[in-house]
């Protein structure tokens, strides 16, 4: 059990230690392509990559998502994108992951939460919580943001960033966490 900031006795309800040599299909699903099939060319924020299952690997107790310079369809880059939609939904709790970030201009690693059902309309009216976003050219800073309010472009956001005075986020594994009450 984990004791939360305000005395909650939290119990582990979901985890993936990435044991084995493949992604656990009971916990994760892939998103592939460029977002056009969702009406979001460039995934809604001008992303340049084509997401592929082949860019996601599991080995030695870690998940590896690799960005590559390669041409697929109209994209000059590829990467990987996975999600837990319809396989894990939570309201409130501690969300924690251990990760080592990439380094390089144009890389944008992120772990975020979206609702499975958009009860209040499309993004961001039903909310989004960015646990961690990291830009590969700013190796000592991570961002956390909440998106809410109306549907885009009438949405709002609020966030902050954290700058490490220790090891840059690409040099070693760090634990990133959000406590949602």
N, C-alpha and C positions, 0 to 999 in steps of 0.2 A: 504494500500500500504506500501511497505517496501522500504526504501532508501538504495541502495547498497553502497559499499565502494567508488565507483567512481561516485556517483550521479545518478545512474539509479533509476527510479521509477518503481519498480517491482510490478507486480500484481500476486495474488495467482491464480494458474491455476489447482492445484491438492492438495488434502489433505485427510487424513483419521484420524479421531479423535477416532477411535475404539469404537464408540457408539454401543450399542446393545450387543448381546451375541454370535455373530459368525463373522468370517472373511468375508469381502465384496468381493464376487466372481467377481464383476464388476471391482474391483481394483487390486486384488491379485490372484495368482494361487500358488498351492503347488508344490514343487519338493519333490519326495519321493524316497526311496531306497538308494543305495550306489553309484550311478553314473555310474554303469556298463552299463545301458541302453543308456548312452551317450558316451560310450567308455572311461569313466573316472573312473575306479575302485578307490574307495576312493576319489572321486570327484577331482582327479588330484593332490591332495596334501596329500595323505595318511590319510584322515579322517577315524576315527574308527567307527563312528556312522551310524545308519540306520535312515534316515529321515522319519517321519510319520506325517500325518495330525493330529493325536490324541495328538501330543505334542505341538500343537498351539491352544491357547485359547484366547478368547476376553471376557473381563468382566470389569465392573467399569471404562470404558474409557481407558483401557490399553490392549495391546497385550502382551501375555505371551508365551514365547517359553521356554520349559522345557527340559533339558537334563536329561536322566534317565539311571541308570545302569540296563539294561534288555536285554535279548537275543532275537534277531530277526534275522532269517536266520543265517548268519555267523558273525553277529555283536554282541558285548557285551554291546553296548550303543545305545540309541535312542535320537533323538532331532527333531527339526522342521526347515523347510526351506521354505521361501516364496519369490515370485518375482512378478514384474509388467510387465514382457515381454508381448508384444502385447496388453497391457492395459494402458500403459503410457510410452511415449518416449519423452525425452527432451534433447535439446542441449542448454547449457548455462542457468544460473539462480542461484538462491539460493536454496540449498537442506538442509533441516533442520529436525531434529528429536529429540525427548526427550526420554531419556532412562536411565534405571538403569541397571548396568552391573552385571553379575554373579561373584561369587568368587569361585576359586578352581583350582587346578592343572589340566591341560589338556583342560580347557574350552577356546574357541576362538570365541568370539562374533564379528560380522562384519556386516557393512552396506556398500555395494559397488554398483557401476554402471557398467553395461556392455551394449554394443549396442545390439539391437534386431537383426540387420543384420550385419554380419561380412563381410563388403565390401572389406577389405584388406587381408583376410585369417583368419585362426583360432587364438585362443588366443595366444599371446596378440597383434597381428598385428593390430587389429581394436580398441585396447585400453581397459583399465579398470581403473576406478577411485575408489580407496578405500577411502571413506569418513571417516570411522573410523574402526579400528581393535583393539581388546582388548584381552589381555591374562589374564585369570582368576587368575594367580599366580602373576601378576604385577598390583596391583589394583589402582595405581596412574598414570599410563601411557596409552595413546592411540596413535595409529599410523595412518598416512595418507600417501598413496602411489599412484603414477600413474604408470601404466604398459603400455608399448608402444613398437614401433620398429618392429622387425620381429616376425614371428610365433615362439612359443616355440620350441626349446630351444634358439633361437636367439633373444629373447625379451630382453628389458631393463626395468629398473624401477628406480624411484627416489621418495624419500619420506623423511619424518621426523617424529618425535614423539613429544608429548606434555605431560609434567608431571604437574599434578595439585599440588598446594601447599595448596589447600583447602580440601574439603571432598573427600575421595577416591571414585572412580567411582561406587563401589558396595554399598556404604552406602546411596546414595541419587540419585534422578533423576538429570541428566545434559542435557543441550541442546548441540547437536553436529551439526555443519553446515559446508557447503562447498559453496563458491561463485565461480562459473565457468564463466569466461568471455571470 
